[in-house]
């Protein structure tokens, strides 16, 4: 095996002492495979089992809610004192086979909470086309760190290997960082120091809840990719501040769901989206860096790790196309995945196609045939419609 390729499959020791078996992570996605009432399904458990069998070092389950009233979608998981602990324990066990870690992404959609099942609230009240939300009170903000911490501690007790705090893509903690969402004039708004205050408080409380030997990661936007939003200069300042925290890994991504923004994952670009930012961030922190977004080939992943720009590679859609890709890359036994091309997809259509393919993988019935985008969108929307009623029955407002 070439020396560079070998770097991708060297273990990585995190600051907390946990060792990841290689440098490939299944980055957090909203797999939308919960049962509509916050619990894991058999298909979801099988999905993470398959990624573990395929050779990832760690899989991160996207958008696990502590509070069911601020969910991103009715397929999200909800982990709190009233959850179905047996199903979560099974997920933790089955998703951590073959030496893999299974982590929970601690989610809170805030202003972007799914309106049919929530009453969206963010840093500030907004009423613009495509986004209406109320403002969180200071008391509600002060309660948030302990809410994240309770979910993290419960996940640890149920056997999950770590947690990732979600501060990217326009979800709650990202909203506090971003001037697009945050118009506050108190201790949580205005200057960047104030806008990152809640994030630092969450990190501290989560660490206190799980102890020193448990992985705590963070997903951070390099940029909102929208004028007036959180930008690279501010993100680099946050990276410097995070170096003084107890984090074990910083996952760099980007983009926001603020109205008018284009999804970074729908970009037609040919390489990793935020690699140049990662190179600028590297001298600012001793924390291991992970980069998510735009890795489409083995060579791209090898080069990013070998040159020292990042320590971990986050793959999402590539692992939806081929769940056993890490094992194949290690032995160089298969070509890089072929990404489908869609002509004039509707808004959200590409996400719907990948999400429905996740369902097929979890049910062991994926095919390699051409994508049927229209059918995927219909199935995706119908499933969410059915789950809304189930969610509202389980979690009345």
N, C-alpha and C positions, 0 to 999 in steps of 0.2 A: 504494500500500500504506500502511495506517495506520502512523504513527510507531512505535507500540508493537510491531506485528508485525515491523517492520523490525529492531528490536533482537534478535529471536530469530534473525535471519539475518545478524547482524554477525559478523565473525571474532573469535576470542579468542586472544590470544597468551599462552602459558603461560610461567611463570618460566624454563624451560629454553630458550626462544626459539622453540619449535615453535608454529605457528599453526594452530588449528582453524578450518575454513571457516565454521562456524555454531555455534549453541549447543545442538544436539540430538545426544544420544548414544544409541546402543543399549546400554543398561546390561547388565551381565553376567547371564546366565541359564545354568542347567545345560541346555544344548540336547540333551545325551545323544545326540549324533550321531557320536561316535567309533566305530571299528570293533569295539570290544570288546577290543582289544589295544593301545589307547592312541594310535592313529593317526587322522588326519582321513579322512573319507570324501568321495566326490564330492558327496553330498547336502549335507554340511556346508560344503564349499567353495562350492557354489552358493548356499547360504543366505546366507553373508556377502557374496558377490558381489551378491546381490539387495538386501541392505540398503545396500550402497555405491551401487548404481544408484538406490536410492530417496531418496538425498540426506542421509544422516546424516553428521555430521562425524567421528564415531568409533564403531566397534563394539568391544565388549569381550567376549572369549570367556571364558565362565565356567568356573571350576574346572579350570585346567590344572595338572596335578600334576607336581612334580619327582620325588616319591617315589611309586611305584605302590602301595605298601602302605598308604597312608592316603587312598584315593580316596573320593569322595562317592558315585559310581555307576560301574558298569562301562562307561558310555558316555563317561566323562571322557577327555580327552587326557592323555598322559604325555609330557613333554618332558625328556629327559636324554640322556646321551651314547649310549645304545643305541636312540634313537628313529629312525623312518623320516624322515630329514631331507628327502628329496625331497617327501614329501606335505606336510610343514609349510611348506616353501618355496613350494609351489604355493598353499597356503592364504593365506600372507602376501601373495603377489602378487595373487591374485584378489580377496581381501577388501579391498584398498586402492585399488580403482578409483574413478573419478569424484571424485578429490580427498579421499577418505575416509582416515582412519587406522584401522588394525586393531591392537588391543592385546590382550595376554594377561593374564588375571586369574591371579595366582599363588596356587594353592590348596593346602590341606592340611586334611583334614577332622578330623584329630585324634580326639577322643572320638566324633565323629559319623561316622567312617569306616564304610563299608558292611561290616557284619560278614561276609557270605558271601565277601568277597574280601580281608579284612584282619584285623588284630588291634588293635582300636581302643585308642588311648592318648591321654590328655589331660593337662592340668595336674595333675589329681589322680585317684586311683582312685575310681570311683563304681559303685555297685551298687544301682540304683533301678529301679522298673518302667519299662521302655522304654529304659533306658540302662545298659550295663555297659561299663566300660573300665578299663584299667590306667593307672598314672601314668608319665609320662615321667621318665627320670632326668635329673639335672643335666647329665651329659655329652650326652645326647640333645638337651636344650634348647640347649646351647651350639653344637651342630652345625647347628641350624635356620637361622640367618641365612645361612650360606654355602650351604646347600641352596637357599634362595630366590634367592640371588644368582646361582648357577650357571644356574638356569633362565632368569632374566632376561637374562643375558649371551648365552646360547644363542639366545633369542628375538630379541634384537637382531641377532645375526650371521646369522640366517636371514631377516631382512627385516621383522620385525614392527615397528610404529611406536612402541610403548610398552608399559608393563606397569601393572597395577593390583594392589596388595597387598590381599588379602582379609582384612579384620579386622571382619567383620560376620556376622550371621545364625547365630551359634553355631558357626562353623568355628574352626580352631585359635587364631588370634591373637585372635579375639573371645572364645574360651574363657578365655584368660589374663586378659583384661580383666574378665570376669564373675565375681562371687562365687558364681554358681550352679555353675560348673565349677571354679573355682580356690580350693582350700582349702589351698594351700601355705603353709609358714612359713619359706621361705628367701628369697633375693633376688628371686624371681619371684612371690611371693605376699604377701598381707596388705594393705599400703597400696596406694593407687592408683599411686603412683610405682613400686612394685615390680611391680604387675600390668601396667603399660605398658612395663616395661623391655625385654621381648623384642620388642615391636612397634618400639620405637625402634632397637634393634639391627638388626632386619631392614631397616628403611629405610636405615640407614647403609651396610650391606653391599651392598644392591641398588644404591644410588647409586654406590658405589665400583666396582662391577662394570660398570655401563653408561656411566659418565662423565656430564659435566654437561649435555650437549645432548640427552639422551634422556628422554622423558616418564616420570615415575614418579608414579602416582596411588595413592590409598588409599581403600578402602571402609570406612566406619565406622558402627557403630550409633549412632543418637541415643539409643536405649533398647532393652533386651531385651524390653520390654513384658510383663514378668513380675515379680511381687513377689520381692524379694531379688536381683534381677539387676542388671546394669549399667544405670544410670539416667541421666537427662538431666543432672543436676548433675555427675556424674563425666564424662560425655561432653564437656561443655563444657570441663572441665579438660584433657581429652586434646586437644581442638581447640587450646587455647592452647599446649600443648606441641608440637603438630605445626607450629605457626607458626614454630618455631625450627629445623625440619628442612629438608631439600632437596626436599620434595615439590612437585609441580607442580599437584595437584588433589586436593581432598578430596570424596569422593562420600558424601553422607549418606543412610543408609537406616535400617532398624530391624527388630526382631523377631529371634527365635531359634528354632532347632529343638530346644531343650531340651524334654523331655517336659512336656506340659500347655500349651505355648504355642500360641496361634493365629497362623497366618501373616498378616502384615500385608497381603500381596497378595490374600488372600481376604476382605478387609474390604469391607463394603457402603458404606463412606464415599464421599462425593461429591467429594472434593477431594484434593489432595496430602497425604500422610499426615504428613509431618514438616516442613512449611513453617514453622510457628511456631518450631520448634527452630532451623531454619536462620536465621531472623531474629535469634535470640538468639546464634547462633554468629558471625554476620557481623562484629560489631565486634571479635571476638577473634582474627581472623587476616586476614592480607593474601593468603593463598592463594586461588586461585579455588575456589569452591564449586559442587558439582554436587548436585542433589537428585533422588533416585530413589524412586518409589512413589506411585501414586495419580493421576498426570496422565492425564486422560481426554479433555480438550478442548484445542483450540488456544488458547482464551482463557486457560485456566489457565496454560499454558506462557508465553504472552506476558506476562501480568501478573507472574509470578514473576521473570522476567528484567528486565522494564522497571522494576519498583520497586526493583531492586538487591538483592533478598534472596539470589539465587543468580546464578551466571554460566553454568551449564549445566543443561540439563534431561535427566534420564535416563528413557528410555522402554523398557519391556520388552513387556508384553502388548499395548499399543497397536500396536507394530510387528510383533507376531505376527499381529494381525488385518489389518494393512495395511502391508506392507513398504515401500511408497513414500509413506508418510504425510508425511515432511519436505518432499518436493517438492510435494505437494499442499497442505500448509499454507503453503508459501512463496507459492504462486500463488492460494491460497484457492479451489481448483477442486473440492474434494470436502468432504463433511460430515465431522464427527468420527466416529471408529469407533464402531460399536455393539457394546457388550460383551455377550456371551451371558449369559443367566441360567440357573442350574442349580438344580433343586429337590432338596433333601436330598442333595447330593453326598457320596459316601464320602470318608473322610480320604485326602487326596492325589489325589482324583479330578480336581479342577480343574487342578492342576499337570499331571496326565497328559494331559488334553485339550489344553492349550496346547503341551505337549512334542510330542505326536503331530502337531499342526498344523505345528510347525516342520519336521518330517520332510516333510510334504506341500509346504511352501514350497520346501524344498531340492530336491524332485523335480519342481517346477513343476506340481503337480497339486492345489493348494488350491482349495476351492470356498467359496461363500458360503451354503451350505445350513445347516439347523439342526444344532446340535451333537449328536453321538451319544456321550454320555458313557460309556455302558457299553462300547461298542466300543473307545473310546480307552483305557479302563482295561485291558481285556483285552489289547490290542495292546502297551501300554506294559509290562505285567507280563511278557508272554511274551517280549518282546525282551530285557528285563533278565535273565530266566532263561537264555536262550540265551547271552547275553554273559558271564555268570558263569563258565561252563565255559571259554570262550575266554580270559577274563582270567586265570583260575587256571593255565591252560596256559602263558601267556606270562609271567606274574609269580608263580611259585610262592612261597609263604610260607616 
